[in-house]
Amino acid sequence: QVQLVESGGGLVQPGGSLRLSCVASGFVFRNYAMAWVRQAPGKERDWVATIDRSGELTVFADSVKGRFAISRDNAKNTLYLQMNNLDHDDTAVYSCSKYIFDNGGLPIYRSSKFPKRGQGTQVTIQS
């Protein structure tokens, strides 16, 4: 059974940083591309970043490019999201998500192709 458990969220001031983690189990983590998504109150879920299964290829939403970094440790079955220079618009529940196919490359994010998500971790930016 696929399980994704996020952690690392919290309350930070604008300009601050957080590092989110997602521990995966129930599948061969190193075989799958992974993504981070977020959902702010009252808004639809937005894609944040994707990483290929090797960790060499990454892509980011324009809203976080240059501020966020996605990485993974396949030996630890863990996905990370380093978030820097946070602002109020980054307030959301952040979830990690697994690609449905175990092939290489960097897939374009579509929610239908990343159906499995964790419960999420709350990130709040507050002055």
C-alpha positions in Angstrom: 0.0 0.0 0.0 1.4 3.3 -1.1 2.0 5.7 1.8 3.3 9.3 1.6 3.9 11.1 4.9 4.8 14.8 4.8 6.4 16.8 7.6 8.3 20.0 8.2 5.6 22.6 7.9 5.1 25.4 10.3 4.6 29.1 10.9 7.3 31.4 9.6 7.7 35.1 8.9 8.0 36.5 5.4 11.4 36.0 4.1 11.9 32.9 6.2 12.7 29.3 5.1 11.4 25.8 5.7 12.4 22.4 4.5 9.6 19.9 3.9 10.1 16.1 3.9 8.0 13.3 2.4 8.7 9.8 3.5 7.5 7.2 1.0 6.6 3.5 1.5 4.7 0.7 -0.2 6.4 1.1 -3.5 9.9 1.2 -5.1 10.5 4.9 -4.5 13.6 5.2 -6.7 11.6 4.1 -9.8 9.1 7.0 -9.8 9.1 10.7 -10.5 7.6 12.7 -7.7 6.0 16.1 -7.3 5.1 18.7 -4.7 1.7 20.4 -4.9 0.0 22.9 -2.6 -3.5 24.1 -1.8 -4.3 27.4 -0.3 -7.6 28.0 1.6 -10.4 28.4 -0.8 -8.3 27.8 -3.8 -7.6 24.9 -6.2 -4.6 22.7 -5.8 -1.5 24.0 -7.6 1.5 22.2 -8.8 4.8 23.4 -7.3 7.7 21.2 -8.6 8.6 17.8 -10.1 11.7 15.7 -9.9 12.6 12.7 -12.0 13.3 9.4 -10.4 17.1 9.9 -10.4 17.0 13.3 -8.9 18.9 14.9 -11.8 16.0 16.6 -13.5 13.7 19.2 -11.9 11.1 21.7 -13.0 9.3 24.4 -11.0 6.2 26.5 -11.2 7.0 30.1 -12.1 5.7 31.3 -8.8 8.4 29.4 -6.8 11.3 29.4 -9.3 14.5 30.6 -7.8 13.1 30.3 -4.3 12.3 26.6 -3.9 14.4 23.5 -4.5 13.2 19.9 -4.9 15.5 17.0 -4.1 15.3 13.3 -3.1 17.3 10.7 -1.3 16.4 7.4 -2.9 18.4 5.5 -0.2 16.1 7.0 2.4 12.9 6.9 0.4 12.5 10.6 1.1 11.5 13.6 -1.0 12.4 17.1 0.0 11.3 20.7 -0.7 13.5 23.5 0.4 11.6 26.7 0.5 13.4 30.1 0.8 12.3 33.7 0.9 8.7 32.7 1.7 5.9 35.1 1.3 2.2 35.2 2.3 1.2 33.7 -1.1 3.1 30.5 -0.1 0.6 29.8 2.7 -0.9 26.4 1.9 -1.1 22.8 2.7 1.8 21.1 0.9 1.6 17.5 -0.3 3.9 15.2 -2.1 2.6 13.1 -5.0 3.7 10.0 -6.9 3.8 9.6 -10.7 1.7 6.7 -11.9 4.4 5.3 -14.3 7.8 3.8 -13.4 9.6 5.1 -16.4 12.4 7.7 -16.7 12.2 11.3 -17.7 10.6 14.3 -16.2 6.8 14.1 -16.7 4.6 17.2 -17.2 2.4 17.5 -14.2 -1.2 16.5 -14.6 -3.2 15.7 -11.5 -4.5 12.6 -13.2 -0.9 11.3 -13.6 -0.1 12.0 -10.0 -3.2 10.7 -8.3 -1.6 9.5 -5.0 -0.9 12.2 -2.4 -0.1 12.3 1.2 -2.2 14.1 3.9 0.0 17.2 3.6 1.7 19.6 6.0 0.6 23.1 6.7 2.8 26.0 5.9 1.8 29.4 7.1 3.6 32.7 6.4 2.6 35.3 8.9 4.1 38.6 9.9 
